[in-house]
Amino acid sequence: MIVNLFSKVLETSQVLPDPLVKANKLFVENMEKMLVFQLNALRSYLDIGLNQMRAAAEVTDIKSFQDFCKCQSEIAQTVQYKLMRDGKAMSDMTQRFKSEMDHLTQAALQDVLPKAA
């Protein structure tokens, strides 16, 4: 029975390439979105860090040091918020990709299984 199922699936070779091509395209599109997002996030974190280094380099006396220290909690809150927001965005992208792959898999199975039976 199972051997028969695989034989019939392999005989319907014109059906298999299309879902595979769609899956590959979906994978590449998702990777591109995630890489662009991560590069932009990295750029913004680097900007925050460089701005902090510039601000630290401007410390010349006790008053400017106190001002710099006061800003650190605001910067920490900003980074914390950004990390949470970026994590959620990555999670959403991953969930969207999973959902699209699930739909693609279901469509492929609905097309292949009746032909294999």
N, C-alpha and C positions, 0 to 999 in steps of 0.2 A: 504494500500500500504506500508506504513512505517513499520507497525507491521509485514507484510509479509516479508519485507526485513530483519528485525532483526531475524525473525524466520528462514529464509533460511541461514543467516550468522551463527547463532548458531548451525544449523544442520551440517554445514561443519566444525566441530570441529577439524578435522585433519589438516586443513589449518592454524588455528589460533595459535596453540602453536609454530610452527616454527618461524613466525615473532616475536612473543613475546620473544622467546629464543634469537633470533638474536639481538633484541633491548636491552635486558638485558645484553648480552655480550658486545655489543657496549658501553652501558652506563658504565659498569665496566671498560672496557679498557680505556675509556676516563677519568674517574675519577682517575684511576691509573696514567695515563700520567700527568694529571693536578697536582696531589698530589706530584709526583716525581719532577715535574718542580718547584712547590712552595717550597718544602723542599730544593731543590738546591738553589733557589733564596734566601730563608731565610738564608741558610748557608753562602752564599756570602755576604749578607748584614751584618750578624753578624761578619764575618771576617773583613769587612771594619770598622765597629764600634769598634771592639776590637783593630785593628791596630791603629785607631785614639786614643784610650785610652792609648795604649802603647806609642805612639808618644807624647801625652800630658804628660805622666809620665816622659818622658826624658827631659822635659823643665827644665833647671837649671839656665838660665840667660836670659838677654834681647835678645841676639843674637839667642839663640835656640828658644825663644818665637817668634821672628820675622819670623824665618824659618818655625816654626810650623804654624803660621798664613798664610804665603804665600801658604803653601800646602793646606790649607782649601778650597780655591776656586777651585783648581784642583780636590780635593776629591768631592766637591759639584757637579762639572760638570760631574765627573765620575758616581756619584750616579744618577744624573738626566738622563744621557744617559742610564744607566742601567735600571732605572725605565721605561723609554719610551720603550726600547727594550723588557723588560719583559712584559709590558702591551700589546705590539703588539703581542708577542708570545702567550699570554693567549687569546687574541682576535682571533688570527688565529686558535688556538686549538678549541675554542668555535665554530667558523664558520665552521671548518672542521667537527666537531661533528654534528652540525645542518644539514649540507649538507648530511652527511651519514645517519642521521635519516630520512631526507626528501626522500632520495632514497629508503630506507627500507620501509617507509610508502607507497610510490608510488607503489613499487613492490608488497606489501601485498594487496593494494587496487586493483591492476590490476588482481591479482590472485583471490581475494574473490568476487569482484563485478560481474564478469560474471557468477559465480556459483550461486549468490544470485538472479540474474535476471530471 
